[in-house]
Amino acid sequence: MHVFTGRADRRSAAVRIAHEIYDAARAALEAGLEIPHGRPDGWGACGYRPGWEPDWNAATAGQWNNPYSWTRADDGDFEL
């Protein structure tokens, strides 16, 4: 499982952006550069593991609640 976090207005946009972040991390590593850790929109990668290619056709997106947070998103009012 791979986990990407950031804001998106649609599930399809979240998957697309996660794919972009993954590709940027892979390209940076292959070029010998530092992996980009954050874009202005809050998306970024903390690492890349060669050989662990996500199945982008099966990728899904949804709301994530931090289990260590004092607050939780209200499941009734949130729409992705």
PyMOL Python script that loads the backbone (N, CA, C, O; Angstrom):
from pymol import cmd

cmd.read_pdbstr("""\
ATOM      1  N   MET A   1       0.841  -1.175   0.000  1.00  0.00           N
ATOM      2  CA  MET A   1       0.000   0.000   0.000  1.00  0.00           C
ATOM      3  C   MET A   1       0.886   1.238   0.000  1.00  0.00           C
ATOM      4  O   MET A   1       1.899   1.288   0.697  1.00  0.00           O
ATOM      5  N   HIS A   2       0.504   2.217  -0.772  1.00  0.00           N
ATOM      6  CA  HIS A   2       1.150   3.518  -0.794  1.00  0.00           C
ATOM      7  C   HIS A   2       0.131   4.525  -0.276  1.00  0.00           C
ATOM      8  O   HIS A   2      -1.059   4.413  -0.568  1.00  0.00           O
ATOM      9  N   VAL A   3       0.586   5.492   0.479  1.00  0.00           N
ATOM     10  CA  VAL A   3      -0.302   6.524   0.995  1.00  0.00           C
ATOM     11  C   VAL A   3       0.232   7.878   0.554  1.00  0.00           C
ATOM     12  O   VAL A   3       1.392   8.210   0.798  1.00  0.00           O
ATOM     13  N   PHE A   4      -0.612   8.643  -0.087  1.00  0.00           N
ATOM     14  CA  PHE A   4      -0.296  10.003  -0.502  1.00  0.00           C
ATOM     15  C   PHE A   4      -1.328  10.902   0.161  1.00  0.00           C
ATOM     16  O   PHE A   4      -2.500  10.535   0.246  1.00  0.00           O
ATOM     17  N   THR A   5      -0.918  12.062   0.626  1.00  0.00           N
ATOM     18  CA  THR A   5      -1.877  12.959   1.258  1.00  0.00           C
ATOM     19  C   THR A   5      -1.812  14.333   0.622  1.00  0.00           C
ATOM     20  O   THR A   5      -0.752  14.787   0.191  1.00  0.00           O
ATOM     21  N   GLY A   6      -2.938  14.972   0.570  1.00  0.00           N
ATOM     22  CA  GLY A   6      -3.054  16.316   0.034  1.00  0.00           C
ATOM     23  C   GLY A   6      -4.514  16.601  -0.254  1.00  0.00           C
ATOM     24  O   GLY A   6      -5.362  15.710  -0.205  1.00  0.00           O
ATOM     25  N   ARG A   7      -4.785  17.830  -0.547  1.00  0.00           N
ATOM     26  CA  ARG A   7      -6.167  18.234  -0.831  1.00  0.00           C
ATOM     27  C   ARG A   7      -6.477  18.095  -2.314  1.00  0.00           C
ATOM     28  O   ARG A   7      -5.638  18.368  -3.173  1.00  0.00           O
ATOM     29  N   ALA A   8      -7.696  17.665  -2.592  1.00  0.00           N
ATOM     30  CA  ALA A   8      -8.181  17.580  -3.969  1.00  0.00           C
ATOM     31  C   ALA A   8      -9.691  17.767  -3.943  1.00  0.00           C
ATOM     32  O   ALA A   8     -10.352  17.455  -2.953  1.00  0.00           O
ATOM     33  N   ASP A   9     -10.224  18.276  -5.036  1.00  0.00           N
ATOM     34  CA  ASP A   9     -11.666  18.505  -5.084  1.00  0.00           C
ATOM     35  C   ASP A   9     -12.448  17.299  -5.597  1.00  0.00           C
ATOM     36  O   ASP A   9     -13.673  17.254  -5.491  1.00  0.00           O
ATOM     37  N   ARG A  10     -11.729  16.320  -6.155  1.00  0.00           N
ATOM     38  CA  ARG A  10     -12.379  15.096  -6.640  1.00  0.00           C
ATOM     39  C   ARG A  10     -11.454  13.919  -6.393  1.00  0.00           C
ATOM     40  O   ARG A  10     -10.236  14.080  -6.320  1.00  0.00           O
ATOM     41  N   ARG A  11     -12.031  12.747  -6.267  1.00  0.00           N
ATOM     42  CA  ARG A  11     -11.231  11.529  -6.076  1.00  0.00           C
ATOM     43  C   ARG A  11     -10.291  11.303  -7.253  1.00  0.00           C
ATOM     44  O   ARG A  11      -9.134  10.928  -7.067  1.00  0.00           O
ATOM     45  N   SER A  12     -10.790  11.533  -8.463  1.00  0.00           N
ATOM     46  CA  SER A  12      -9.949  11.333  -9.643  1.00  0.00           C
ATOM     47  C   SER A  12      -8.775  12.304  -9.650  1.00  0.00           C
ATOM     48  O   SER A  12      -7.677  11.953 -10.083  1.00  0.00           O
ATOM     49  N   ALA A  13      -9.002  13.519  -9.173  1.00  0.00           N
ATOM     50  CA  ALA A  13      -7.917  14.499  -9.096  1.00  0.00           C
ATOM     51  C   ALA A  13      -6.879  14.055  -8.068  1.00  0.00           C
ATOM     52  O   ALA A  13      -5.680  14.224  -8.288  1.00  0.00           O
ATOM     53  N   ALA A  14      -7.326  13.493  -6.958  1.00  0.00           N
ATOM     54  CA  ALA A  14      -6.395  13.021  -5.931  1.00  0.00           C
ATOM     55  C   ALA A  14      -5.503  11.910  -6.476  1.00  0.00           C
ATOM     56  O   ALA A  14      -4.298  11.906  -6.223  1.00  0.00           O
ATOM     57  N   VAL A  15      -6.074  10.981  -7.211  1.00  0.00           N
ATOM     58  CA  VAL A  15      -5.282   9.892  -7.795  1.00  0.00           C
ATOM     59  C   VAL A  15      -4.315  10.454  -8.831  1.00  0.00           C
ATOM     60  O   VAL A  15      -3.154  10.048  -8.872  1.00  0.00           O
ATOM     61  N   ARG A  16      -4.774  11.376  -9.661  1.00  0.00           N
ATOM     62  CA  ARG A  16      -3.915  11.981 -10.675  1.00  0.00           C
ATOM     63  C   ARG A  16      -2.731  12.706 -10.037  1.00  0.00           C
ATOM     64  O   ARG A  16      -1.595  12.553 -10.486  1.00  0.00           O
ATOM     65  N   ILE A  17      -2.993  13.492  -8.996  1.00  0.00           N
ATOM     66  CA  ILE A  17      -1.921  14.237  -8.327  1.00  0.00           C
ATOM     67  C   ILE A  17      -0.957  13.280  -7.635  1.00  0.00           C
ATOM     68  O   ILE A  17       0.256  13.485  -7.682  1.00  0.00           O
ATOM     69  N   ALA A  18      -1.477  12.249  -6.999  1.00  0.00           N
ATOM     70  CA  ALA A  18      -0.603  11.257  -6.359  1.00  0.00           C
ATOM     71  C   ALA A  18       0.311  10.613  -7.395  1.00  0.00           C
ATOM     72  O   ALA A  18       1.492  10.386  -7.130  1.00  0.00           O
ATOM     73  N   HIS A  19      -0.228  10.321  -8.564  1.00  0.00           N
ATOM     74  CA  HIS A  19       0.580   9.740  -9.642  1.00  0.00           C
ATOM     75  C   HIS A  19       1.674  10.722 -10.079  1.00  0.00           C
ATOM     76  O   HIS A  19       2.813  10.318 -10.312  1.00  0.00           O
ATOM     77  N   GLU A  20       1.333  11.992 -10.188  1.00  0.00           N
ATOM     78  CA  GLU A  20       2.314  13.023 -10.541  1.00  0.00           C
ATOM     79  C   GLU A  20       3.440  13.087  -9.505  1.00  0.00           C
ATOM     80  O   GLU A  20       4.615  13.180  -9.860  1.00  0.00           O
ATOM     81  N   ILE A  21       3.073  13.037  -8.229  1.00  0.00           N
ATOM     82  CA  ILE A  21       4.053  13.095  -7.143  1.00  0.00           C
ATOM     83  C   ILE A  21       4.967  11.874  -7.200  1.00  0.00           C
ATOM     84  O   ILE A  21       6.184  11.993  -7.050  1.00  0.00           O
ATOM     85  N   TYR A  22       4.384  10.722  -7.413  1.00  0.00           N
ATOM     86  CA  TYR A  22       5.164   9.488  -7.512  1.00  0.00           C
ATOM     87  C   TYR A  22       6.152   9.576  -8.678  1.00  0.00           C
ATOM     88  O   TYR A  22       7.330   9.255  -8.528  1.00  0.00           O
ATOM     89  N   ASP A  23       5.662  10.012  -9.838  1.00  0.00           N
ATOM     90  CA  ASP A  23       6.524  10.128 -11.012  1.00  0.00           C
ATOM     91  C   ASP A  23       7.651  11.130 -10.785  1.00  0.00           C
ATOM     92  O   ASP A  23       8.781  10.896 -11.212  1.00  0.00           O
ATOM     93  N   ALA A  24       7.353  12.248 -10.115  1.00  0.00           N
ATOM     94  CA  ALA A  24       8.382  13.259  -9.831  1.00  0.00           C
ATOM     95  C   ALA A  24       9.438  12.708  -8.879  1.00  0.00           C
ATOM     96  O   ALA A  24      10.627  12.985  -9.043  1.00  0.00           O
ATOM     97  N   ALA A  25       9.011  11.932  -7.888  1.00  0.00           N
ATOM     98  CA  ALA A  25       9.961  11.333  -6.949  1.00  0.00           C
ATOM     99  C   ALA A  25      10.865  10.339  -7.666  1.00  0.00           C
ATOM    100  O   ALA A  25      12.077  10.328  -7.451  1.00  0.00           O
ATOM    101  N   ARG A  26      10.279   9.510  -8.514  1.00  0.00           N
ATOM    102  CA  ARG A  26      11.066   8.531  -9.269  1.00  0.00           C
ATOM    103  C   ARG A  26      12.058   9.232 -10.193  1.00  0.00           C
ATOM    104  O   ARG A  26      13.225   8.846 -10.249  1.00  0.00           O
ATOM    105  N   ALA A  27      11.609  10.258 -10.917  1.00  0.00           N
ATOM    106  CA  ALA A  27      12.478  10.982 -11.843  1.00  0.00           C
ATOM    107  C   ALA A  27      13.632  11.663 -11.103  1.00  0.00           C
ATOM    108  O   ALA A  27      14.769  11.646 -11.575  1.00  0.00           O
ATOM    109  N   ALA A  28      13.344  12.255  -9.957  1.00  0.00           N
ATOM    110  CA  ALA A  28      14.393  12.915  -9.180  1.00  0.00           C
ATOM    111  C   ALA A  28      15.435  11.909  -8.724  1.00  0.00           C
ATOM    112  O   ALA A  28      16.635  12.156  -8.841  1.00  0.00           O
ATOM    113  N   LEU A  29      14.984  10.784  -8.209  1.00  0.00           N
ATOM    114  CA  LEU A  29      15.921   9.768  -7.730  1.00  0.00           C
ATOM    115  C   LEU A  29      16.779   9.241  -8.872  1.00  0.00           C
ATOM    116  O   LEU A  29      17.990   9.080  -8.719  1.00  0.00           O
ATOM    117  N   GLU A  30      16.156   8.972 -10.013  1.00  0.00           N
ATOM    118  CA  GLU A  30      16.895   8.460 -11.165  1.00  0.00           C
ATOM    119  C   GLU A  30      17.905   9.478 -11.701  1.00  0.00           C
ATOM    120  O   GLU A  30      18.915   9.095 -12.292  1.00  0.00           O
ATOM    121  N   ALA A  31      17.636  10.777 -11.495  1.00  0.00           N
ATOM    122  CA  ALA A  31      18.540  11.830 -11.946  1.00  0.00           C
ATOM    123  C   ALA A  31      19.584  12.171 -10.884  1.00  0.00           C
ATOM    124  O   ALA A  31      20.434  13.036 -11.096  1.00  0.00           O
ATOM    125  N   GLY A  32      19.515  11.485  -9.738  1.00  0.00           N
ATOM    126  CA  GLY A  32      20.465  11.759  -8.664  1.00  0.00           C
ATOM    127  C   GLY A  32      20.140  13.012  -7.875  1.00  0.00           C
ATOM    128  O   GLY A  32      21.009  13.565  -7.201  1.00  0.00           O
ATOM    129  N   LEU A  33      18.908  13.462  -7.950  1.00  0.00           N
ATOM    130  CA  LEU A  33      18.480  14.670  -7.256  1.00  0.00           C
ATOM    131  C   LEU A  33      17.689  14.326  -6.000  1.00  0.00           C
ATOM    132  O   LEU A  33      17.265  13.185  -5.816  1.00  0.00           O
ATOM    133  N   GLU A  34      17.495  15.305  -5.150  1.00  0.00           N
ATOM    134  CA  GLU A  34      16.685  15.127  -3.948  1.00  0.00           C
ATOM    135  C   GLU A  34      15.216  15.004  -4.341  1.00  0.00           C
ATOM    136  O   GLU A  34      14.742  15.700  -5.238  1.00  0.00           O
ATOM    137  N   ILE A  35      14.519  14.128  -3.671  1.00  0.00           N
ATOM    138  CA  ILE A  35      13.087  13.948  -3.930  1.00  0.00           C
ATOM    139  C   ILE A  35      12.355  15.212  -3.485  1.00  0.00           C
ATOM    140  O   ILE A  35      12.567  15.690  -2.371  1.00  0.00           O
ATOM    141  N   PRO A  36      11.489  15.760  -4.354  1.00  0.00           N
ATOM    142  CA  PRO A  36      10.746  16.962  -3.962  1.00  0.00           C
ATOM    143  C   PRO A  36       9.762  16.645  -2.831  1.00  0.00           C
ATOM    144  O   PRO A  36       8.890  15.789  -2.978  1.00  0.00           O
ATOM    145  N   HIS A  37       9.911  17.335  -1.717  1.00  0.00           N
ATOM    146  CA  HIS A  37       9.117  17.012  -0.526  1.00  0.00           C
ATOM    147  C   HIS A  37       7.816  17.782  -0.412  1.00  0.00           C
ATOM    148  O   HIS A  37       6.967  17.419   0.402  1.00  0.00           O
ATOM    149  N   GLY A  38       7.634  18.809  -1.179  1.00  0.00           N
ATOM    150  CA  GLY A  38       6.377  19.533  -1.044  1.00  0.00           C
ATOM    151  C   GLY A  38       6.141  20.513  -2.172  1.00  0.00           C
ATOM    152  O   GLY A  38       7.034  21.255  -2.580  1.00  0.00           O
ATOM    153  N   ARG A  39       4.936  20.495  -2.656  1.00  0.00           N
ATOM    154  CA  ARG A  39       4.512  21.460  -3.659  1.00  0.00           C
ATOM    155  C   ARG A  39       3.697  22.530  -2.947  1.00  0.00           C
ATOM    156  O   ARG A  39       3.286  22.330  -1.804  1.00  0.00           O
ATOM    157  N   PRO A  40       3.457  23.660  -3.601  1.00  0.00           N
ATOM    158  CA  PRO A  40       2.651  24.713  -2.966  1.00  0.00           C
ATOM    159  C   PRO A  40       1.249  24.248  -2.564  1.00  0.00           C
ATOM    160  O   PRO A  40       0.647  24.819  -1.654  1.00  0.00           O
ATOM    161  N   ASP A  41       0.725  23.214  -3.237  1.00  0.00           N
ATOM    162  CA  ASP A  41      -0.617  22.729  -2.899  1.00  0.00           C
ATOM    163  C   ASP A  41      -0.614  21.730  -1.754  1.00  0.00           C
ATOM    164  O   ASP A  41      -1.663  21.190  -1.402  1.00  0.00           O
ATOM    165  N   GLY A  42       0.563  21.476  -1.163  1.00  0.00           N
ATOM    166  CA  GLY A  42       0.643  20.601   0.002  1.00  0.00           C
ATOM    167  C   GLY A  42       0.986  19.157  -0.304  1.00  0.00           C
ATOM    168  O   GLY A  42       1.259  18.386   0.616  1.00  0.00           O
ATOM    169  N   TRP A  43       0.981  18.773  -1.561  1.00  0.00           N
ATOM    170  CA  TRP A  43       1.315  17.406  -1.935  1.00  0.00           C
ATOM    171  C   TRP A  43       2.828  17.264  -2.008  1.00  0.00           C
ATOM    172  O   TRP A  43       3.517  18.222  -2.360  1.00  0.00           O
ATOM    173  N   GLY A  44       3.352  16.105  -1.686  1.00  0.00           N
ATOM    174  CA  GLY A  44       4.779  15.855  -1.778  1.00  0.00           C
ATOM    175  C   GLY A  44       5.084  14.402  -1.469  1.00  0.00           C
ATOM    176  O   GLY A  44       4.200  13.638  -1.081  1.00  0.00           O
ATOM    177  N   ALA A  45       6.327  14.032  -1.643  1.00  0.00           N
ATOM    178  CA  ALA A  45       6.773  12.662  -1.371  1.00  0.00           C
ATOM    179  C   ALA A  45       7.856  12.697  -0.300  1.00  0.00           C
ATOM    180  O   ALA A  45       8.663  13.624  -0.247  1.00  0.00           O
ATOM    181  N   CYS A  46       7.861  11.699   0.531  1.00  0.00           N
ATOM    182  CA  CYS A  46       8.893  11.589   1.558  1.00  0.00           C
ATOM    183  C   CYS A  46       9.925  10.523   1.195  1.00  0.00           C
ATOM    184  O   CYS A  46      10.952  10.400   1.863  1.00  0.00           O
ATOM    185  N   GLY A  47       9.663   9.775   0.172  1.00  0.00           N
ATOM    186  CA  GLY A  47      10.586   8.735  -0.229  1.00  0.00           C
ATOM    187  C   GLY A  47      10.112   8.039  -1.486  1.00  0.00           C
ATOM    188  O   GLY A  47       9.025   8.304  -2.000  1.00  0.00           O
ATOM    189  N   TYR A  48      10.951   7.150  -1.964  1.00  0.00           N
ATOM    190  CA  TYR A  48      10.632   6.364  -3.144  1.00  0.00           C
ATOM    191  C   TYR A  48      11.322   5.019  -2.984  1.00  0.00           C
ATOM    192  O   TYR A  48      12.496   4.966  -2.617  1.00  0.00           O
ATOM    193  N   ARG A  49      10.623   3.951  -3.249  1.00  0.00           N
ATOM    194  CA  ARG A  49      11.199   2.616  -3.143  1.00  0.00           C
ATOM    195  C   ARG A  49      11.180   1.954  -4.516  1.00  0.00           C
ATOM    196  O   ARG A  49      10.121   1.541  -4.988  1.00  0.00           O
ATOM    197  N   PRO A  50      12.345   1.849  -5.164  1.00  0.00           N
ATOM    198  CA  PRO A  50      12.397   1.221  -6.488  1.00  0.00           C
ATOM    199  C   PRO A  50      11.807  -0.190  -6.449  1.00  0.00           C
ATOM    200  O   PRO A  50      12.032  -0.954  -5.510  1.00  0.00           O
ATOM    201  N   GLY A  51      11.049  -0.509  -7.493  1.00  0.00           N
ATOM    202  CA  GLY A  51      10.444  -1.833  -7.594  1.00  0.00           C
ATOM    203  C   GLY A  51       9.062  -1.931  -6.968  1.00  0.00           C
ATOM    204  O   GLY A  51       8.389  -2.950  -7.121  1.00  0.00           O
ATOM    205  N   TRP A  52       8.630  -0.898  -6.271  1.00  0.00           N
ATOM    206  CA  TRP A  52       7.298  -0.905  -5.661  1.00  0.00           C
ATOM    207  C   TRP A  52       6.375  -0.024  -6.491  1.00  0.00           C
ATOM    208  O   TRP A  52       5.938   1.029  -6.027  1.00  0.00           O
ATOM    209  N   GLU A  53       6.083  -0.440  -7.691  1.00  0.00           N
ATOM    210  CA  GLU A  53       5.249   0.335  -8.600  1.00  0.00           C
ATOM    211  C   GLU A  53       3.774   0.190  -8.227  1.00  0.00           C
ATOM    212  O   GLU A  53       3.250  -0.924  -8.217  1.00  0.00           O
ATOM    213  N   PRO A  54       3.102   1.297  -7.921  1.00  0.00           N
ATOM    214  CA  PRO A  54       1.671   1.214  -7.600  1.00  0.00           C
ATOM    215  C   PRO A  54       0.853   0.746  -8.807  1.00  0.00           C
ATOM    216  O   PRO A  54       1.239   0.982  -9.952  1.00  0.00           O
ATOM    217  N   ASP A  55      -0.255   0.096  -8.550  1.00  0.00           N
ATOM    218  CA  ASP A  55      -1.196  -0.290  -9.594  1.00  0.00           C
ATOM    219  C   ASP A  55      -2.151   0.889  -9.777  1.00  0.00           C
ATOM    220  O   ASP A  55      -3.206   0.954  -9.147  1.00  0.00           O
ATOM    221  N   TRP A  56      -1.762   1.816 -10.645  1.00  0.00           N
ATOM    222  CA  TRP A  56      -2.532   3.044 -10.789  1.00  0.00           C
ATOM    223  C   TRP A  56      -3.939   2.799 -11.310  1.00  0.00           C
ATOM    224  O   TRP A  56      -4.835   3.592 -11.020  1.00  0.00           O
ATOM    225  N   ASN A  57      -4.165   1.748 -12.055  1.00  0.00           N
ATOM    226  CA  ASN A  57      -5.518   1.446 -12.531  1.00  0.00           C
ATOM    227  C   ASN A  57      -6.443   1.042 -11.384  1.00  0.00           C
ATOM    228  O   ASN A  57      -7.657   1.223 -11.476  1.00  0.00           O
ATOM    229  N   ALA A  58      -5.886   0.504 -10.318  1.00  0.00           N
ATOM    230  CA  ALA A  58      -6.683   0.086  -9.168  1.00  0.00           C
ATOM    231  C   ALA A  58      -6.649   1.115  -8.037  1.00  0.00           C
ATOM    232  O   ALA A  58      -7.260   0.897  -6.991  1.00  0.00           O
ATOM    233  N   ALA A  59      -5.948   2.226  -8.232  1.00  0.00           N
ATOM    234  CA  ALA A  59      -5.791   3.225  -7.176  1.00  0.00           C
ATOM    235  C   ALA A  59      -7.126   3.861  -6.817  1.00  0.00           C
ATOM    236  O   ALA A  59      -7.966   4.110  -7.682  1.00  0.00           O
ATOM    237  N   THR A  60      -7.304   4.117  -5.539  1.00  0.00           N
ATOM    238  CA  THR A  60      -8.504   4.771  -5.043  1.00  0.00           C
ATOM    239  C   THR A  60      -8.103   5.950  -4.165  1.00  0.00           C
ATOM    240  O   THR A  60      -6.956   6.052  -3.730  1.00  0.00           O
ATOM    241  N   ALA A  61      -9.044   6.824  -3.916  1.00  0.00           N
ATOM    242  CA  ALA A  61      -8.808   7.969  -3.050  1.00  0.00           C
ATOM    243  C   ALA A  61      -9.992   8.123  -2.119  1.00  0.00           C
ATOM    244  O   ALA A  61     -11.125   7.787  -2.463  1.00  0.00           O
ATOM    245  N   GLY A  62      -9.713   8.631  -0.948  1.00  0.00           N
ATOM    246  CA  GLY A  62     -10.775   8.868   0.014  1.00  0.00           C
ATOM    247  C   GLY A  62     -10.269   9.702   1.165  1.00  0.00           C
ATOM    248  O   GLY A  62      -9.079  10.000   1.269  1.00  0.00           O
ATOM    249  N   GLN A  63     -11.184  10.069   2.016  1.00  0.00           N
ATOM    250  CA  GLN A  63     -10.840  10.870   3.187  1.00  0.00           C
ATOM    251  C   GLN A  63      -9.959  10.067   4.125  1.00  0.00           C
ATOM    252  O   GLN A  63     -10.185   8.876   4.337  1.00  0.00           O
ATOM    253  N   TRP A  64      -8.955  10.724   4.685  1.00  0.00           N
ATOM    254  CA  TRP A  64      -8.075  10.081   5.655  1.00  0.00           C
ATOM    255  C   TRP A  64      -8.195  10.805   6.973  1.00  0.00           C
ATOM    256  O   TRP A  64      -8.116  12.032   7.027  1.00  0.00           O
ATOM    257  N   ASN A  65      -8.386  10.050   8.034  1.00  0.00           N
ATOM    258  CA  ASN A  65      -8.426  10.601   9.379  1.00  0.00           C
ATOM    259  C   ASN A  65      -7.180  10.160  10.122  1.00  0.00           C
ATOM    260  O   ASN A  65      -6.890   8.967  10.210  1.00  0.00           O
ATOM    261  N   ASN A  66      -6.450  11.117  10.653  1.00  0.00           N
ATOM    262  CA  ASN A  66      -5.254  10.827  11.422  1.00  0.00           C
ATOM    263  C   ASN A  66      -5.659  10.155  12.731  1.00  0.00           C
ATOM    264  O   ASN A  66      -6.341  10.773  13.548  1.00  0.00           O
ATOM    265  N   PRO A  67      -5.254   8.901  12.950  1.00  0.00           N
ATOM    266  CA  PRO A  67      -5.651   8.214  14.181  1.00  0.00           C
ATOM    267  C   PRO A  67      -5.007   8.809  15.423  1.00  0.00           C
ATOM    268  O   PRO A  67      -5.415   8.482  16.537  1.00  0.00           O
ATOM    269  N   TYR A  68      -4.020   9.666  15.265  1.00  0.00           N
ATOM    270  CA  TYR A  68      -3.331  10.274  16.401  1.00  0.00           C
ATOM    271  C   TYR A  68      -3.768  11.708  16.658  1.00  0.00           C
ATOM    272  O   TYR A  68      -3.225  12.377  17.536  1.00  0.00           O
ATOM    273  N   SER A  69      -4.743  12.178  15.896  1.00  0.00           N
ATOM    274  CA  SER A  69      -5.218  13.544  16.039  1.00  0.00           C
ATOM    275  C   SER A  69      -6.270  13.650  17.136  1.00  0.00           C
ATOM    276  O   SER A  69      -7.003  12.700  17.409  1.00  0.00           O
ATOM    277  N   TRP A  70      -6.329  14.808  17.751  1.00  0.00           N
ATOM    278  CA  TRP A  70      -7.356  15.067  18.761  1.00  0.00           C
ATOM    279  C   TRP A  70      -8.703  15.319  18.098  1.00  0.00           C
ATOM    280  O   TRP A  70      -9.749  15.145  18.723  1.00  0.00           O
ATOM    281  N   THR A  71      -8.679  15.724  16.850  1.00  0.00           N
ATOM    282  CA  THR A  71      -9.928  16.003  16.144  1.00  0.00           C
ATOM    283  C   THR A  71     -10.115  15.005  15.020  1.00  0.00           C
ATOM    284  O   THR A  71      -9.147  14.437  14.514  1.00  0.00           O
ATOM    285  N   ARG A  72     -11.326  14.798  14.643  1.00  0.00           N
ATOM    286  CA  ARG A  72     -11.666  13.891  13.540  1.00  0.00           C
ATOM    287  C   ARG A  72     -12.579  14.642  12.584  1.00  0.00           C
ATOM    288  O   ARG A  72     -13.352  15.504  13.001  1.00  0.00           O
ATOM    289  N   ALA A  73     -12.487  14.319  11.327  1.00  0.00           N
ATOM    290  CA  ALA A  73     -13.391  14.910  10.347  1.00  0.00           C
ATOM    291  C   ALA A  73     -14.799  14.376  10.588  1.00  0.00           C
ATOM    292  O   ALA A  73     -14.975  13.213  10.951  1.00  0.00           O
ATOM    293  N   ASP A  74     -15.786  15.220  10.387  1.00  0.00           N
ATOM    294  CA  ASP A  74     -17.178  14.816  10.544  1.00  0.00           C
ATOM    295  C   ASP A  74     -17.585  14.062   9.288  1.00  0.00           C
ATOM    296  O   ASP A  74     -17.653  14.647   8.207  1.00  0.00           O
ATOM    297  N   ASP A  75     -17.854  12.770   9.420  1.00  0.00           N
ATOM    298  CA  ASP A  75     -18.195  11.949   8.259  1.00  0.00           C
ATOM    299  C   ASP A  75     -19.476  12.413   7.573  1.00  0.00           C
ATOM    300  O   ASP A  75     -19.673  12.125   6.392  1.00  0.00           O
ATOM    301  N   GLY A  76     -20.332  13.106   8.267  1.00  0.00           N
ATOM    302  CA  GLY A  76     -21.605  13.497   7.683  1.00  0.00           C
ATOM    303  C   GLY A  76     -21.527  14.722   6.783  1.00  0.00           C
ATOM    304  O   GLY A  76     -22.348  14.859   5.876  1.00  0.00           O
ATOM    305  N   ASP A  77     -20.574  15.610   6.999  1.00  0.00           N
ATOM    306  CA  ASP A  77     -20.523  16.859   6.240  1.00  0.00           C
ATOM    307  C   ASP A  77     -19.418  16.882   5.191  1.00  0.00           C
ATOM    308  O   ASP A  77     -19.336  17.836   4.417  1.00  0.00           O
ATOM    309  N   PHE A  78     -18.588  15.888   5.143  1.00  0.00           N
ATOM    310  CA  PHE A  78     -17.433  15.910   4.248  1.00  0.00           C
ATOM    311  C   PHE A  78     -17.776  15.273   2.918  1.00  0.00           C
ATOM    312  O   PHE A  78     -18.368  14.195   2.860  1.00  0.00           O
ATOM    313  N   GLU A  79     -17.398  15.952   1.854  1.00  0.00           N
ATOM    314  CA  GLU A  79     -17.582  15.365   0.530  1.00  0.00           C
ATOM    315  C   GLU A  79     -16.298  15.585  -0.239  1.00  0.00           C
ATOM    316  O   GLU A  79     -15.783  16.702  -0.289  1.00  0.00           O
ATOM    317  N   LEU A  80     -15.774  14.518  -0.844  1.00  0.00           N
ATOM    318  CA  LEU A  80     -14.528  14.615  -1.602  1.00  0.00           C
ATOM    319  C   LEU A  80     -14.826  14.923  -3.026  1.00  0.00           C
ATOM    320  O   LEU A  80     -13.908  15.046  -3.836  1.00  0.00           O
TER     321      LEU A  80
END
""", "prot")
cmd.dss("prot")
cmd.show_as("cartoon", "prot")
cmd.util.cbc("prot")
cmd.orient("prot")
